[in-house]
Amino acid sequence: VPEANHFDVGYYLFIKSQINDDLKYSLLTNHFKPDNKYKFPTLKGEDRNRHFQLKWLTENPFLVYSPCIEGCYCINCVLFPNVFGQSLGVFVETPCFLYKHLKHYSKTVNRHSKSQFHRGSTMCADNFRRTFEQPSLSIVSLIDKERFELIERNKAVLLSIIKIVITCARQNMPLRGHREEKLIDIRKTLNCVDSSSGSNFVALLKQRVDSGDEVLKCHLENGPRNSSFISGLVQNEIIECIHETILKNILRRSKDCVYCIIVDETTDTSTTEQISFSLRYYDESTNDIREDFITFIDTVSCTGESIANIILDYLKRYGLPLDNCVHLYTCAISLNEENVIDVDEVIFVHDKAPCMKANMTQQLIKDNNIKFWGNIIWPGNSPNLNVAEHIGTIIKDEVDKRMLSETGSDRYSEETLKKYIVDVLQNMETDTELFENRLRSYPSRLRAVKKANGGHTDY
């Protein structure tokens, strides 16, 4: 292959070769250029012989001569066929051989140079040459740069929000409060850290902005409403991601260890039946016995069989071998000589969770000769007849009053709570009038329940 063919666009068209970006740039900037000594082939005309004129290349910079094909092409249109509903023809798919009739050649060149097709291809060629020489100016690069900067900003915003969620979790603070605040409401008081907030989450957002988090501030002030990242849904998704991360660490620590399962039946605020699932195991890295909460499991049935199936399903899901399980703890309390005065005088009492009321559970306790309160003996779980329900409420209200009177930084600490619980209980020990009044209320309670035919009463 002649050396000139490496810079000849006609040669690559003839062999139907793929032209990559590097070759395109080489053909645009370093294509074959005949000099004054180059002898063009002669074509026989009607009146005299003619040949290609070198000045045509000078007058029309978009034209290039192909020694391989012995004709000229439009380099822009060949490399960037920007079609606008036009068919490719002379100067593009086929070279121009019409210079044996000068008038035909001139008309063809003028018509091609004024076509929309040629203008579009020329614009593409200019953009390609500029961005190839300076890649940072390419549209793709600019879009990628802007996209990268947007991703980094969103990461910074999410990191701030995640830190707030983690802070609330560690301090046992609820994220959402008594009223929901929309983004437009938050923007009005964003720079007023002393203003009231509808939730701990929004209050901590303002604290971060006040402490100099400019990225978060700019996002909350100017960011789109549909991607503010502060909705309750996003908060729940962050909590779920944190849970998955913690769960992976727990399962990594408990891998290949013997463990105990701790389960109990509970109900959330929406009255959905749930089972709390926890693990007790030995952590070899710290030489400690650990108890880690795993998850809440929604269930429609709390029978013994249902709970057993749920436990087996989750052990399989988390990859915990059943053979490594050495014990199962439930809310029942084992009877032995260490935790009672006289075993023979003890009556076993458990709550009325569905798994405890199950016939299989009741029969199991009977078969093991354990004295217990069965379903028939158990009193109703009703404050109408159970004065203990009121005592518990009084304790809670008195502790709440003392906690609310605290103004120090440790008002929500565990030590403060313990102090007030002890204080309330000690005061109640000498308050005989409180307990006597509750006990004397039994006759009126019974009359009220009877009058209401077992329904709701003022008690």
C-alpha positions in Angstrom: 0.0 0.0 0.0 1.5 3.4 -1.0 2.4 5.6 2.0 0.1 8.4 0.7 -2.9 6.1 1.2 -2.6 6.4 5.0 -3.7 10.1 4.6 -6.2 9.5 1.8 -9.9 9.5 2.8 -10.8 7.9 -0.5 -8.6 4.8 0.3 -10.5 4.1 3.6 -13.8 4.5 1.8 -12.7 2.1 -0.9 -11.7 -0.6 1.5 -14.8 0.2 3.7 -12.7 0.5 6.8 -13.9 1.8 10.2 -12.6 5.3 10.9 -12.1 5.9 14.6 -11.6 9.3 16.3 -7.9 9.3 16.0 -8.0 8.6 12.3 -10.7 11.2 11.8 -8.6 13.9 13.4 -5.6 12.8 11.3 -7.6 13.0 8.1 -9.0 16.4 9.0 -5.7 18.0 9.9 -3.1 15.9 7.9 -4.9 14.6 4.8 -3.2 14.2 1.5 -2.3 17.6 0.0 -0.9 17.7 -3.5 1.8 20.3 -4.3 2.5 22.3 -7.5 4.6 19.5 -8.9 1.9 16.9 -8.5 0.6 15.6 -11.8 -3.2 15.1 -11.8 -4.5 12.5 -14.3 -5.8 13.8 -17.6 -9.5 13.4 -18.7 -10.6 13.8 -22.3 -13.1 16.6 -22.7 -15.4 17.6 -25.6 -13.1 20.3 -26.9 -9.8 19.5 -25.1 -8.2 17.4 -22.4 -8.6 18.6 -18.9 -7.3 17.7 -15.4 -8.0 18.6 -11.8 -7.0 22.1 -10.8 -5.0 22.6 -7.6 -6.6 26.0 -7.0 -10.0 24.3 -6.4 -8.6 22.9 -3.2 -7.4 26.4 -2.2 -10.8 28.0 -3.0 -12.8 25.3 -1.2 -10.9 24.2 2.0 -13.5 21.4 2.6 -12.4 19.6 -0.5 -9.6 16.9 -0.4 -8.1 15.1 -3.3 -7.8 11.3 -3.3 -4.9 9.9 -5.3 -6.3 6.4 -4.8 -9.7 7.2 -6.3 -8.4 10.1 -8.5 -11.3 12.3 -7.5 -12.2 14.8 -4.8 -14.3 14.5 -1.6 -15.8 16.8 1.0 -13.8 15.7 4.0 -16.4 17.2 6.5 -19.4 15.4 4.9 -17.5 12.1 4.5 -16.4 11.9 8.1 -19.5 13.5 9.6 -22.5 12.5 7.4 -25.0 14.7 9.2 -28.0 13.8 7.1 -31.1 16.2 7.1 -33.4 14.1 4.9 -31.0 14.4 1.9 -29.5 11.5 0.0 -25.7 11.2 0.0 -24.1 11.7 -3.4 -21.2 13.4 -5.1 -18.4 14.5 -2.7 -19.6 12.0 -0.1 -20.4 8.5 -1.3 -18.8 9.1 -4.7 -15.9 11.4 -5.7 -16.4 14.2 -8.2 -15.3 13.4 -11.7 -17.1 16.3 -13.4 -14.2 18.6 -13.9 -13.9 17.6 -17.5 -16.8 20.0 -17.9 -15.9 23.0 -15.8 -19.5 24.4 -15.7 -20.7 21.1 -14.3 -18.0 21.0 -11.7 -18.6 24.7 -10.6 -22.4 24.1 -10.2 -21.9 20.9 -8.3 -19.4 22.5 -5.8 -21.6 25.6 -5.2 -24.7 23.5 -4.7 -23.0 21.2 -2.2 -21.4 24.1 -0.2 -24.8 25.8 0.2 -26.6 22.7 1.3 -27.9 22.2 4.8 -26.3 18.8 4.8 -22.8 20.4 4.3 -23.3 23.1 6.9 -24.3 20.6 9.5 -21.4 18.4 8.8 -19.0 21.3 8.8 -20.2 22.4 12.2 -19.7 18.8 13.5 -16.2 18.7 12.1 -15.3 22.0 13.7 -16.7 20.9 17.1 -14.9 17.6 16.8 -11.5 19.2 16.0 -11.9 21.7 18.9 -12.9 19.1 21.5 -10.3 16.6 20.3 -7.6 19.1 20.9 -9.1 20.3 24.2 -11.2 17.4 25.7 -12.4 19.5 28.6 -14.5 21.5 26.1 -16.5 18.6 24.9 -20.2 18.5 25.7 -19.9 15.0 27.2 -17.0 16.2 29.4 -18.9 19.2 30.6 -22.0 17.1 31.3 -19.9 14.5 33.1 -18.2 17.2 35.1 -21.5 18.8 36.1 -22.9 15.4 36.9 -19.9 14.5 39.0 -20.2 17.8 41.0 -23.9 17.1 41.5 -23.2 13.6 42.8 -20.6 15.0 45.2 -23.0 17.7 46.5 -25.7 15.2 47.0 -23.3 12.9 48.9 -22.4 15.8 51.2 -26.0 16.6 51.8 -26.9 13.0 52.5 -24.0 12.6 54.9 -25.2 15.5 57.0 -28.7 14.1 57.1 -27.4 10.6 57.9 -25.4 12.1 60.8 -28.6 13.7 62.2 -30.5 10.4 62.0 -27.6 8.6 63.8 -27.5 11.3 66.5 -31.2 10.9 67.2 -30.9 7.1 67.3 -28.0 7.2 69.8 -29.7 9.7 72.0 -33.0 7.8 71.8 -34.7 10.9 70.3 -37.7 10.6 67.9 -37.1 12.0 64.5 -40.6 13.3 63.8 -42.6 15.4 66.2 -46.1 16.6 66.8 -46.4 18.4 63.4 -45.0 17.9 60.0 -43.0 20.7 58.4 -42.8 21.1 54.6 -39.7 22.3 52.9 -41.3 25.8 52.2 -41.9 26.1 56.0 -38.4 25.1 56.9 -36.9 27.6 54.5 -38.7 30.5 56.3 -36.9 29.8 59.6 -33.8 28.0 58.3 -31.4 30.7 59.6 -33.3 31.1 62.9 -31.9 28.4 65.1 -33.8 29.7 68.1 -37.2 29.4 66.3 -39.4 26.5 67.3 -39.4 23.3 65.1 -42.0 20.7 64.6 -39.5 17.8 65.1 -36.0 17.0 66.5 -34.9 16.3 62.9 -35.7 19.8 61.6 -34.2 21.4 64.8 -30.9 19.5 64.2 -31.0 20.5 60.5 -31.0 24.2 61.6 -28.2 23.5 64.1 -26.0 22.1 61.3 -26.7 25.1 59.1 -26.0 27.5 62.0 -22.7 25.7 62.7 -21.5 26.4 59.1 -22.7 23.5 56.9 -22.9 25.6 53.7 -23.6 22.7 51.4 -26.6 21.7 53.4 -27.8 25.3 53.7 -27.5 25.9 49.9 -29.4 22.6 49.3 -32.3 23.4 51.6 -32.6 27.0 50.3 -32.2 26.4 46.6 -32.6 22.6 46.0 -35.6 21.1 44.1 -38.5 20.2 46.3 -38.8 16.7 44.8 -35.3 15.8 46.0 -34.9 17.5 49.3 -33.8 14.2 51.1 -35.6 15.3 54.3 -39.0 13.6 53.9 -40.1 10.9 56.3 -39.8 8.3 53.5 -36.1 9.2 53.0 -35.5 9.1 56.8 -37.0 5.6 56.9 -34.8 4.5 54.0 -31.7 5.8 55.8 -32.8 3.9 59.0 -33.2 0.8 57.0 -29.7 1.2 55.4 -28.2 1.7 58.8 -30.1 -1.4 60.1 -28.7 -3.5 57.3 -25.1 -2.2 58.0 -25.4 -3.0 61.7 -27.0 -6.3 61.0 -24.1 -7.3 58.7 -21.7 -6.5 61.6 -23.7 -8.5 64.1 -23.9 -11.5 61.8 -20.2 -11.3 61.1 -19.4 -11.3 64.8 -21.8 -14.2 65.5 -20.7 -16.3 62.6 -19.7 -19.9 63.6 -20.6 -19.0 67.3 -23.0 -20.8 69.6 -25.9 -18.5 70.3 -29.2 -18.1 72.0 -32.4 -16.8 70.5 -34.5 -14.2 72.4 -38.0 -13.6 71.1 -41.1 -11.9 72.5 -44.5 -10.9 71.2 -45.2 -7.1 71.0 -47.5 -4.7 69.3 -46.5 -1.4 67.6 -48.5 1.8 67.7 -50.6 0.7 64.7 -51.6 -2.4 66.6 -49.7 -4.6 64.2 -48.6 -7.9 65.9 -44.8 -8.2 65.9 -42.1 -10.5 67.2 -38.9 -9.0 68.5 -35.9 -11.1 67.5 -32.6 -10.9 69.3 -29.4 -12.9 69.6 -27.2 -13.7 72.6 -23.7 -14.9 71.7 -20.0 -14.8 72.5 -17.9 -12.2 70.8 -14.5 -13.6 70.3 -12.9 -10.3 69.3 -13.8 -8.7 72.7 -14.3 -11.8 74.8 -17.7 -10.6 75.8 -21.2 -12.0 76.0 -23.3 -9.8 73.7 -27.0 -9.4 73.3 -28.0 -7.7 70.0 -31.4 -6.8 68.8 -31.9 -8.1 65.2 -35.3 -7.0 63.9 -39.0 -6.8 64.4 -41.0 -9.4 62.5 -44.6 -8.7 61.5 -46.9 -11.7 62.0 -50.5 -12.5 61.7 -50.4 -15.3 64.2 -48.5 -15.8 67.4 -49.2 -19.5 67.9 -46.2 -21.7 68.9 -46.1 -23.3 65.4 -46.1 -19.9 63.7 -43.4 -18.5 65.9 -41.3 -21.6 65.3 -41.7 -21.3 61.5 -40.8 -17.6 61.7 -37.6 -18.3 63.7 -36.5 -21.1 61.3 -37.2 -18.9 58.3 -35.1 -16.0 59.7 -32.2 -18.3 60.8 -32.0 -19.6 57.2 -32.2 -16.0 55.8 -29.4 -14.8 58.1 -27.3 -17.9 57.5 -27.3 -18.9 61.2 -27.0 -22.7 61.6 -29.7 -24.2 63.8 -27.2 -26.6 65.2 -25.4 -23.7 66.9 -28.5 -22.6 68.7 -28.2 -23.8 72.3 -31.2 -22.1 73.9 -34.5 -20.2 73.1 -35.6 -17.5 75.5 -39.2 -16.3 75.5 -41.1 -14.1 78.0 -41.7 -17.2 80.2 -39.6 -17.5 83.4 -38.1 -20.8 84.3 -38.7 -22.1 87.8 -35.8 -23.3 90.0 -34.6 -23.2 93.6 -32.4 -20.2 92.9 -35.1 -17.7 92.0 -37.9 -18.7 94.3 -38.4 -19.2 98.1 -40.3 -22.5 97.8 -41.0 -24.1 94.5 -44.1 -25.9 95.8 -45.7 -22.6 96.8 -45.1 -20.9 93.5 -47.8 -20.3 90.8 -46.4 -19.8 87.3 -47.9 -16.6 85.7 -47.2 -15.3 82.2 -48.9 -12.7 80.1 -51.8 -13.3 77.7 -49.8 -13.1 74.5 -51.4 -15.4 71.8 -48.4 -17.8 71.9 -49.0 -18.2 75.7 -52.7 -18.7 75.4 -52.2 -21.3 72.7 -53.6 -24.8 73.7 -50.3 -26.4 72.9 -48.5 -24.1 75.4 -51.2 -24.7 78.1 -51.0 -28.4 77.6 -47.2 -28.4 77.7 -47.2 -26.7 81.1 -49.8 -29.1 82.5 -47.8 -32.1 81.2 -44.8 -30.9 83.2 -46.8 -30.7 86.5 -46.4 -26.9 86.8 -49.0 -24.9 88.8 -50.0 -22.0 86.7 -52.9 -19.6 85.9 -54.6 -20.9 82.8 -56.8 -19.0 80.4 -59.8 -19.5 82.7 -58.2 -18.0 85.8 -56.4 -15.0 84.2 -58.1 -11.7 85.0 -59.1 -9.4 82.2 -56.5 -6.8 81.1 -58.7 -3.9 81.9 -58.2 -0.7 84.1 -61.9 -1.0 85.0 -61.1 -3.8 87.4 -57.3 -3.7 87.8 -56.3 -0.8 90.1 -52.6 -1.6 89.3 -53.2 -0.1 85.9 -53.9 3.2 87.7 -50.9 3.0 89.9 -48.6 2.6 86.9 -50.2 5.6 85.3 -49.7 7.7 88.5 -46.0 6.7 88.6 -45.5 7.6 85.0 -47.2 11.0 85.3 -45.2 11.9 88.5 -41.9 11.0 86.8 -42.9 13.0 83.7 -43.5 16.1 85.8 -40.1 15.9 87.5 -38.4 15.3 84.2 -40.1 18.3 82.5 -39.0 20.5 85.4 -35.3 19.7 84.6 -33.5 22.4 82.6 -29.9 21.0 82.6 -28.1 19.4 79.7 -28.6 15.9 81.3 -32.4 16.2 81.7 -32.9 13.2 79.4 -30.0 11.1 80.8 -30.6 7.6 82.2 -29.3 8.7 85.6 -31.8 11.5 85.9 -34.6 9.1 85.0 -33.5 6.6 87.6 -33.3 9.3 90.2 -36.8 10.4 89.7 -38.3 6.9 89.5 -36.7 6.1 92.9 -37.9 9.4 94.3 -41.5 8.8 93.2 -41.5 5.2 94.5 -40.1 6.2 97.8 -42.8 8.8 98.2 -45.5 6.3 97.3 -44.4 3.9 100.0 -45.7 6.1 102.7 -48.8 7.3 100.8 -51.2 4.8 102.3 -54.2 7.0 101.4 -53.4 6.5 97.7 -53.6 2.7 97.9 -56.6 2.7 100.3 -58.6 4.9 98.0 -57.8 2.6 95.1 -58.8 -0.5 97.0 -62.0 1.1 98.3 -63.0 1.9 94.7 -63.6 -1.8 93.9 -67.3 -1.8 94.8 -68.0 1.2 92.6 -65.9 -0.3 89.8 -67.9 -3.5 89.9 -71.2 -1.6 89.9 -70.0 0.5 86.9 -68.9 -2.5 84.9 -72.2 -4.3 85.7 -74.2 -1.2 84.7 -72.3 -0.9 81.4 -72.9 -4.6 80.8 -69.1 -5.2 80.6 -68.5 -2.2 78.3 -66.6 1.1 78.7 -66.7 2.9 82.1 -65.2 6.1 83.5 -62.6 4.1 85.2 
